[in-house]
């Protein structure tokens, strides 16, 4: 009886070492998509889905395209940028490496434009 209990415990311990944890799998699935260096990539939907637009720092300030104006569901930043809402004036810094898969309920629901550098 004791030998059988030990075998079950050994099998569980071994499976914990061999199989990835749920957290590790979720972290890999939640990784953002690539965005070219010097750009910020925007999606209308959460989870990097929906209409897509790539803004480049060298293009200077740009108003958000109509399909993303006040409707950015997710983004990935590969450069420093300033997200701007004009009424009332609010600004948010985005840094190289920043990303949000759910941004619509936050500043993504108010964003009017994006410019290069810090706010």
N, C-alpha and C positions, 0 to 999 in steps of 0.2 A: 504494500500500500504506500509506504513512504517513497519507494523508488518511482512509482507512477506519478506522485505529486511533484517530485523533483523534475521529472521529464516534462511535465506540463509547464512548470516554472521556467525550465531551461528553454523550451520552445518559445515561450512568450518573450523572454529576454533576447533571444536570438532574432526574433521577428522585429523587435524594437530597434535593433542595430541595423538590420538589413532593409527594412521598409522605411521610406521617408515619412516624416511626421506630417500631419495634416497642415500644420503651420508652414512648413517648408514648401509644400505643394501650393498652398494659397499664396505665398509670397512670390513664387515664380509666376503664377497665373496673373498676379496683380502688377507685374512689372510693366512700365509704360513702353509704348512703341518708340522707336528711334525717331529723332527729329534732327535734320541737318545742322551742323555747327553754324552758329551765327543767326539762328532762326528761333522763332517760337511757333509751334504748331497748335492750331486750335481746331476743336471739333464741336459741332452743335449738340451732339448727344453725350451723355455720360458714358464712361467706359471706352472713350476714344472711338466713338461711333458717330455716324451721321455725316453731315456736310463738313468738309475739311478746308482749312485755309492755312497757308504758311506765310508768316510775316518774317522779313529779314531786317536785321538791325541797320544794314546799309541803306534801306529804303526810307529811313526816317520815320517821322510820325505818320500814322495812317489811321483813318476812321475804320472801325470794324465793318466788314461787308454786311449788307442788309440781313443775310441769313444768320449772322452771328451777333449783330447788334443787340445788346441786352440778352444774349442767348448763347453763352459759351458753356457747354456742358463739361468739357475737359480740355486740358492743355498739357504740353510738354515744352519746357524752355531749355534751349541749348545756347543761350546767351542772356545777358542782363537786359531787362526791359522794364518799362513802367506801364502798368495798366491804368487807364483813366476813365472815370465817369464824370461827365460834365455838369450834370444838374441833379443834386448838388455836387460840387467838385469834391471828388475822392480819388485817391491814387493808391496803388498797391505795387510794391516792388516785386519783381520776379527775378530770381537769380539763376544762373546757369546750373542745370540739374534739377530745378524745381519742376514738379508735375502734380496735377490733381486729376483724378479720374472722376470725381464728382464735384463740379464747381458751379453748377447752375443755381443751387440754393444759396450760394455765397456771392462773391463779387462777380461771378460769371453771369448773373442775372441783371447786372447793372453796367457792365463794361461797354464803353462807347468807342474807345480807341486804344492804341498801343504805340509807345515811342521808345527810342533807344536809351540805354543807360538807366541810372537810378532815378527815382522820383524826387 
